[in-house]
Amino acid sequence: MLEVLTNPNRFFEAKAKGEREEKGAGGGEGKGGGEGKGGGEGEWGRGEREPSLKIPALIVLTSGLVGGISLFLMAGVTFEMLRKSQTLPQEALGVVSAVGGVGAFVGAVVSSFVIWVVAAALFFAVSCLFKGEGKFKRTLEFVGYGYIPTIFSGLVSAVLVYNFVSTTQIPVVTNVADPAEIQKALAPLLTSPLLRLSSAVGILFMLWSANIWIFGLKHARNLSTRDAVLTVAIPVAIYILVLLLRNPSSLGV
């Protein structure tokens, strides 16, 4: 598994080769025509095996769980504003805080799976422009492996957000029903160096994921390296651009 981080080209090449040899063996050979195991997979020679989503799904789930920590912590900022505004009874505030925090955490987990499928679909669609060949399920599998760096970035971001939440003075909002007042109160917080660093870390690790996706798409869709780079770079560049345009202050832009 470590090879997907250090040498993704060889990792996905071995997995793709293993699939082809399994298909060719058709159940007539013992273990992959004498090569044993391909890219960490199980025994070969049992007929054609469909792409396995178990490990990628576990990776995406872990990424969502780790990412949910930061959202849970950030939700606490909002509820602290509600507490200081004294617009809700303490009993109601406790319920809202608990439900909101858990909701933010669960939302992060669910959204990680949604984004996984959407990202794979985008890569699959763009690769069609370069006459890519291969099943969507294979693309989904290989894209899932590219989520490993987001686990690391989620851990780093969680530490940064925790330090931000524990050291920041939450402003008082007199009218929580006024979105403009809430936005005005949150504006100084969103320019915090810790949150800027968290955003920068997220983008850097996304570029690491993009590098993995390039070689994943290369072997999942039978593309040249150049076409695989373009397939991944176009959606990723658009995503980062939209991210910066929506919140330019997050990186001090």
FENJO-V794573 format. One record per residue. RES is the residue in three letters. PHI is phi in radians with two decimals (none if undefined). BURIAL is I if it has 16 or more other C-alpha atoms within 10 Angstrom, else O. Layout:
BEGIN
res	phi	burial
RES	PHI	BURIAL
RES	PHI	BURIAL
END
This chain:
BEGIN
res	phi	burial
MET	none	O
LEU	-1.06	O
GLU	-1.12	O
VAL	-1.15	I
LEU	-1.56	I
THR	-1.61	O
ASN	-2.58	O
PRO	-1.06	I
ASN	-1.07	I
ARG	-1.21	I
PHE	-1.07	I
PHE	-1.28	I
GLU	-1.09	I
ALA	-1.15	I
LYS	-1.16	I
ALA	-1.14	I
LYS	-1.14	I
GLY	-1.07	I
GLU	-1.12	I
ARG	-1.13	O
GLU	-1.25	I
GLU	-1.07	I
LYS	-1.11	I
GLY	-1.21	I
ALA	-1.18	I
GLY	1.05	O
GLY	1.53	O
GLY	-1.63	O
GLU	-2.01	I
GLY	-1.32	O
LYS	-2.37	I
GLY	1.04	I
GLY	1.08	I
GLY	1.67	O
GLU	-1.63	O
GLY	1.37	O
LYS	-2.11	I
GLY	-2.00	I
GLY	1.03	I
GLY	1.50	O
GLU	-1.45	O
GLY	-1.41	O
GLU	-1.19	O
TRP	-1.70	I
GLY	1.36	I
ARG	-2.04	I
GLY	1.60	I
GLU	-1.18	I
ARG	-1.81	O
GLU	-1.20	O
PRO	-0.95	I
SER	-1.64	O
LEU	-1.79	I
LYS	-1.11	O
ILE	-1.17	O
PRO	-1.01	I
ALA	-1.13	I
LEU	-1.15	O
ILE	-1.13	I
VAL	-1.11	I
LEU	-1.07	I
THR	-1.08	I
SER	-1.06	I
GLY	-1.15	I
LEU	-1.11	I
VAL	-1.18	I
GLY	-1.12	I
GLY	-1.15	I
ILE	-1.08	I
SER	-1.11	I
LEU	-1.15	I
PHE	-1.08	I
LEU	-1.18	I
MET	-1.17	I
ALA	-1.09	I
GLY	-1.09	I
VAL	-1.11	I
THR	-1.10	I
PHE	-1.26	I
GLU	-1.19	I
MET	-1.12	I
LEU	-1.11	I
ARG	-1.11	I
LYS	-1.22	O
SER	-1.31	O
GLN	0.99	I
THR	-1.60	O
LEU	-2.17	O
PRO	-1.08	O
GLN	-1.02	O
GLU	-1.12	O
ALA	-1.16	O
LEU	-1.10	I
GLY	-1.11	O
VAL	-1.17	O
VAL	-1.08	O
SER	-1.10	I
ALA	-1.15	O
VAL	-1.13	O
GLY	-1.13	I
GLY	-1.12	I
VAL	-1.15	I
GLY	-1.08	I
ALA	-1.12	I
PHE	-1.16	I
VAL	-1.12	I
GLY	-1.05	I
ALA	-1.13	I
VAL	-1.17	I
VAL	-1.10	I
SER	-1.13	O
SER	-1.09	I
PHE	-1.28	I
VAL	-1.09	O
ILE	-1.13	O
TRP	-1.01	I
VAL	-1.17	I
VAL	-1.12	O
ALA	-1.08	I
ALA	-1.09	I
ALA	-1.15	I
LEU	-1.12	I
PHE	-1.07	I
PHE	-1.10	I
ALA	-1.16	O
VAL	-1.13	I
SER	-1.13	I
CYS	-1.11	O
LEU	-1.14	O
PHE	-1.82	I
LYS	1.04	O
GLY	-1.17	I
GLU	-2.23	O
GLY	2.47	I
LYS	-1.26	O
PHE	-1.12	I
LYS	-1.10	I
ARG	-1.16	I
THR	-1.08	I
LEU	-1.06	I
GLU	-1.09	I
PHE	-1.20	I
VAL	-1.13	I
GLY	-1.06	I
TYR	-1.12	I
GLY	-1.24	I
TYR	-1.42	I
ILE	-0.99	I
PRO	-1.05	I
THR	-1.20	I
ILE	-1.16	I
PHE	-1.13	I
SER	-1.15	I
GLY	-1.13	I
LEU	-1.15	I
VAL	-1.12	I
SER	-1.10	I
ALA	-1.08	I
VAL	-1.13	O
LEU	-1.15	I
VAL	-1.16	I
TYR	-1.05	I
ASN	-1.12	O
PHE	-1.12	I
VAL	-1.13	I
SER	-1.36	O
THR	-2.02	O
THR	-1.59	O
GLN	-1.46	O
ILE	-1.35	I
PRO	-1.24	I
VAL	-1.59	I
VAL	-1.98	I
THR	-1.34	O
ASN	-2.26	O
VAL	-1.26	I
ALA	-1.48	O
ASP	-1.74	O
PRO	-1.03	O
ALA	-1.13	O
GLU	-1.21	O
ILE	-1.13	I
GLN	-1.10	O
LYS	-1.14	O
ALA	-1.25	I
LEU	-1.42	I
ALA	-0.92	O
PRO	-1.12	O
LEU	-1.21	I
LEU	-1.23	I
THR	-1.68	I
SER	-1.04	I
PRO	-0.97	O
LEU	-1.17	I
LEU	-1.24	I
ARG	-1.10	I
LEU	-1.14	I
SER	-1.08	I
SER	-1.14	I
ALA	-1.12	I
VAL	-1.08	I
GLY	-1.04	I
ILE	-1.20	I
LEU	-1.08	O
PHE	-1.25	I
MET	-1.14	I
LEU	-1.13	I
TRP	-1.13	I
SER	-1.05	I
ALA	-1.05	I
ASN	-1.09	I
ILE	-1.17	I
TRP	-1.09	I
ILE	-0.98	I
PHE	-1.33	I
GLY	-1.11	I
LEU	-1.19	I
LYS	-1.01	I
HIS	-1.64	I
ALA	-1.28	I
ARG	-2.02	I
ASN	0.98	I
LEU	-1.89	I
SER	-1.28	O
THR	-1.06	O
ARG	-1.07	O
ASP	-1.18	I
ALA	-1.17	I
VAL	-1.06	I
LEU	-1.14	I
THR	-1.04	I
VAL	-1.50	I
ALA	-1.12	I
ILE	-1.10	O
PRO	-1.13	I
VAL	-1.15	I
ALA	-1.10	O
ILE	-1.11	O
TYR	-1.10	O
ILE	-1.14	O
LEU	-1.10	O
VAL	-1.11	O
LEU	-1.05	O
LEU	-1.25	I
LEU	-1.22	O
ARG	-1.28	O
ASN	-2.51	O
PRO	-1.09	O
SER	-1.25	I
SER	-1.11	I
LEU	-2.02	I
GLY	1.32	O
VAL	-1.32	O
END
